[in-house]
Every structure is written in structure tokens, then in C-alpha cells.
Amino acid sequence: MIGSFATSKAGHDKGACYVILKEDGAFVYLCDGRCKPVRAPKKKSRKHIQLINRTVSLQIAEKLAEGLPVTDEEVKYEIKQYKKQV
């Protein structure tokens, strides 16, 4: 699930697109590179997100899997590329 795109189903950010940075039990940590940067991801319940059957590029996915730092610019670029294709 880490590295997947997700949209928010509930809350003030309903409909916003995020990248899943990490998982913790019933919660996931989301980032969009703008309002929610990598250094301060949004903690959201799994039941309040809709997974998108799509992941970030292989390069970014490997960084996330290995626990290496990802920049806000990389996340913003990935979301921008996803939205272009939708």
C-alpha cells in the first residue's frame, strides 16, 4: 500500500489526492507535497480514504520501501503526472 495514490473520502480535505508514505495499524500517513509536506504527513484512518489502483514511479516506490527520504517536489510531480492521465 505504501507508494499508492489515495483520495480522501471524508473531512475538510474530501476529494484531495495524496501519496501514502507509511502505514500504522488502522491509520495511514498521507502527503501531497503542498499542504501536507513529507516532513509532516497527514494521519488518516484507512476507512476515510479511497485507494487508487495506481502507484508512484518505480524510483520513488523503491525510496519509500527502503525508508529513504523523498522530497515534496517528487511527490508533487508524481501527483501532477497522475492527474494528467486521469
DAWOGI-V935931 format. One record per residue. N is the residue number from 1. SS is DSSP state (a for helix, b for strand, c for the rest). OMEGA is omega in whole degrees, -180 to 180 (* if undefined). NEAR is the number of other C-alpha atoms within 12 Angstrom. Layout:
# DAWOGI-V935931
[[N;SS;OMEGA;NEAR] [N;SS;OMEGA;NEAR]]
This chain:
# DAWOGI-V935931
[[1;c;179;26] [2;c;-179;31] [3;c;178;38] [4;b;173;35] [5;b;177;37] [6;b;173;36] [7;b;180;30] [8;b;179;31] [9;c;-176;21] [10;c;178;16] [11;c;-178;16] [12;c;-180;10] [13;c;-177;19] [14;c;179;16] [15;c;-179;16] [16;c;-179;27] [17;b;-179;35] [18;b;170;48] [19;b;179;49] [20;b;-179;46] [21;b;178;44] [22;b;-179;30] [23;b;179;23] [24;b;180;16] [25;c;-178;12] [26;c;-177;14] [27;b;172;21] [28;b;179;31] [29;b;-173;34] [30;b;180;42] [31;b;174;39] [32;c;178;36] [33;c;-180;28] [34;c;-179;25] [35;c;179;19] [36;c;-178;26] [37;c;-179;25] [38;a;-177;29] [39;a;179;19] [40;a;-177;17] [41;c;179;25] [42;b;176;31] [43;b;-176;27] [44;b;177;32] [45;b;179;22] [46;a;-177;25] [47;a;180;17] [48;a;177;24] [49;b;175;31] [50;b;178;26] [51;b;176;26] [52;b;-177;24] [53;b;-177;13] [54;b;179;27] [55;b;177;27] [56;c;-179;33] [57;c;-177;21] [58;a;-179;15] [59;a;-179;18] [60;a;180;30] [61;a;178;28] [62;a;177;18] [63;a;-179;21] [64;a;-179;28] [65;a;-179;21] [66;a;180;15] [67;c;178;14] [68;c;-179;14] [69;c;176;19] [70;c;-178;30] [71;c;177;23] [72;a;-180;26] [73;a;178;18] [74;a;-180;27] [75;a;179;40] [76;a;180;27] [77;a;180;22] [78;a;179;33] [79;a;178;34] [80;a;179;21] [81;a;178;18] [82;a;-178;23] [83;a;177;17] [84;a;-175;9] [85;a;-179;9] [86;c;*;10]]
